[in-house]
């Protein structure tokens, strides 16, 4: 058999190169591998003929000072394709991908009462703005702690654990509660304390309040006896 070498045209080469490459469509979420990290941008291999680019503002919310605070070379991440065929190349957004996927996770957390992590962004009228998986949630002041907290400034920039208590996918609104989790924790602690106590048993405690009819004593983790 004779093998004949053919000189392919540039169009033929492009067609050959395109085979095996996945099609990249705008407004879709795909996975990619971080191949380069600069201070203000990240390059991602998405299995296409060119690498995708994530600007610093599209990398995380709130916006970090440097990209290496968020990702490292070799990380596999979800990205949202914001531009696939423009003159600027393939533009990606990790923020948008995280948000789209986060709504699914928030819906599951709301239905199954699963605790979620968040960071307090700002103290506002009536409560706190909290970043949860890249989504801005609202934590009412009445749900910040077991007892009402007048000054919420102590929560600023703190990481907290809460649970979604209201979720509106159409309006993209989520309300979370720290109080609900603390109440559940308190119920478990009370059950453990009550189970360990017996009539006639001697325990140590701290006097927390003195009233006309007696004294309240903290016997463990804020659980009081009279």
C-alpha positions in Angstrom: 0.0 0.0 0.0 1.2 3.5 -0.8 0.6 6.3 1.6 0.2 9.6 -0.2 1.0 12.9 1.7 -1.5 15.6 1.1 -0.8 19.3 1.8 -3.9 20.4 3.7 -5.3 23.9 3.4 -5.6 26.2 6.4 -9.3 25.5 6.4 -8.6 21.8 6.5 -6.2 22.3 9.4 -8.8 24.3 11.3 -11.4 21.6 10.8 -9.0 18.9 12.0 -8.1 21.0 15.1 -11.7 21.6 15.9 -12.4 17.9 16.0 -12.3 16.7 19.5 -12.7 20.2 20.9 -15.9 20.8 22.7 -18.2 23.5 21.5 -18.2 26.6 23.7 -21.5 28.4 23.9 -22.3 31.7 25.6 -24.4 31.7 28.8 -23.4 28.1 29.8 -21.6 26.7 32.8 -18.6 24.4 32.1 -15.6 23.1 34.0 -12.1 24.2 33.4 -8.5 23.9 34.8 -6.6 27.0 36.1 -3.4 27.2 34.1 -2.1 30.6 35.0 -2.8 33.1 37.8 -1.9 36.7 37.7 -2.8 39.4 40.2 -5.7 40.7 38.2 -6.7 37.8 36.0 -6.8 34.0 35.7 -6.4 31.9 32.6 -8.4 28.7 32.4 -8.1 25.7 30.1 -11.6 24.8 29.0 -10.7 22.2 26.3 -11.0 24.8 23.5 -8.5 26.1 21.0 -7.9 29.1 23.3 -7.8 29.6 27.0 -10.5 31.5 28.7 -9.9 34.5 30.9 -11.4 35.5 34.2 -11.0 39.1 35.3 -10.5 39.9 39.0 -14.0 41.3 39.3 -15.5 38.1 37.9 -13.4 35.8 40.1 -15.1 36.2 43.5 -17.5 38.3 45.6 -16.5 40.4 47.4 -13.7 41.2 44.9 -10.3 40.0 46.3 -7.2 42.1 46.2 -5.3 39.5 44.2 -6.5 36.4 42.2 -4.2 34.0 44.1 -6.3 34.6 47.2 -9.1 32.6 45.4 -7.5 30.0 43.0 -4.3 28.3 42.3 -2.8 26.6 39.2 -4.3 23.2 38.8 -7.6 24.0 40.4 -10.7 22.6 38.6 -13.4 25.2 38.7 -16.9 25.9 37.3 -17.0 28.9 35.0 -19.8 30.8 33.2 -19.1 31.7 29.6 -19.9 35.4 29.2 -18.3 35.8 25.7 -17.3 33.0 23.3 -16.8 34.6 19.9 -15.9 38.2 20.5 -12.7 40.0 19.7 -11.7 39.9 23.3 -11.5 36.1 23.2 -13.2 33.7 25.6 -14.4 35.6 28.7 -15.4 33.7 31.7 -17.0 34.4 35.1 -16.5 32.3 38.2 -18.8 34.6 40.2 -21.7 34.0 37.9 -21.1 30.2 37.8 -20.9 30.1 41.5 -24.1 32.1 41.8 -26.1 29.9 39.4 -25.0 26.8 41.2 -25.4 28.4 44.6 -29.1 28.9 44.1 -29.5 25.1 43.6 -27.5 24.5 46.8 -29.5 27.2 48.7 -32.8 25.6 47.6 -31.6 22.2 48.9 -30.4 23.8 52.2 -33.8 25.6 52.6 -35.8 22.4 52.0 -33.6 20.1 54.1 -32.6 22.7 56.8 -28.9 22.4 56.1 -26.5 24.9 57.7 -24.5 27.1 55.4 -21.4 29.3 55.8 -21.3 33.0 55.1 -19.3 36.2 55.7 -20.9 39.4 57.0 -20.4 42.2 54.5 -22.2 45.1 56.0 -24.4 46.2 58.9 -27.5 47.7 57.4 -30.8 49.0 58.7 -32.7 46.0 60.3 -29.9 43.5 60.0 -26.8 42.3 58.2 -25.8 41.7 54.5 -24.1 38.4 54.3 -22.2 36.8 51.4 -23.3 33.2 51.0 -21.6 31.2 48.2 -21.3 34.5 46.3 -24.9 35.5 46.8 -25.9 38.4 49.0 -28.3 37.2 51.7 -30.1 39.2 54.4 -29.9 38.2 58.1 -32.5 40.2 60.1 -31.4 41.6 63.5 -34.0 39.5 65.2 -32.3 36.4 63.9 -28.7 37.3 64.6 -28.5 35.7 68.1 -30.6 34.0 70.7 -31.3 37.3 72.3 -31.9 40.6 70.4 -28.6 42.4 69.7 -28.9 46.2 69.6 -25.5 46.9 68.1 -24.6 44.5 65.3 -21.2 46.0 64.6 -19.5 43.1 66.4 -20.6 40.9 63.4 -18.8 43.0 60.8 -16.5 40.9 58.6 -17.1 37.8 60.7 -17.7 34.3 59.3 -21.0 32.9 60.5 -23.1 29.7 60.1 -26.8 30.2 59.4 -29.8 28.5 57.8 -32.1 29.7 54.9 -35.5 30.5 56.3 -37.0 32.2 53.2 -36.1 31.7 49.6 -37.5 33.4 46.5 -35.9 32.1 43.3 -37.8 34.5 41.0 -36.7 37.6 42.9 -33.3 36.1 43.8 -33.8 36.8 47.4 -32.7 34.8 50.4 -33.2 35.4 54.1 -31.1 33.5 56.6 -31.2 32.9 60.4 -28.4 32.3 62.9 -30.9 32.2 65.7 -32.7 29.0 64.4 -29.4 27.1 64.6 -28.6 28.4 68.0 -32.0 27.5 69.3 -31.6 23.9 68.0 -28.1 23.7 69.6 -29.6 25.0 72.9 -32.4 22.4 72.8 -29.8 19.6 72.4 -27.6 21.0 75.2 -30.7 21.3 77.5 -31.7 17.7 76.8 -28.1 16.5 77.6 -28.0 18.5 80.9 -31.5 17.3 82.0 -30.5 13.7 81.2 -27.4 14.0 83.4 -29.2 15.6 86.4 -30.7 13.6 89.3 -32.6 14.7 92.4 -30.3 15.2 95.3 -27.2 15.7 93.0 -24.8 18.5 93.8 -23.7 20.7 90.9 -21.7 24.0 90.6 -23.1 27.1 88.9 -22.8 30.8 88.5 -25.5 33.1 89.9 -26.8 35.1 87.0 -29.9 36.9 88.4 -31.3 37.5 91.9 -35.1 38.2 92.1 -37.7 38.4 94.8 -38.5 34.7 94.6 -35.0 33.3 94.4 -31.9 33.2 92.3 -31.2 32.0 88.8 -28.0 29.9 88.5 -26.2 29.0 85.2 -25.3 25.3 85.7 -23.9 24.7 82.2 -23.6 26.5 78.8 -26.2 29.2 79.8 -28.8 26.7 81.0 -30.2 28.1 84.2 -31.8 26.6 87.3 -33.9 28.3 89.9 
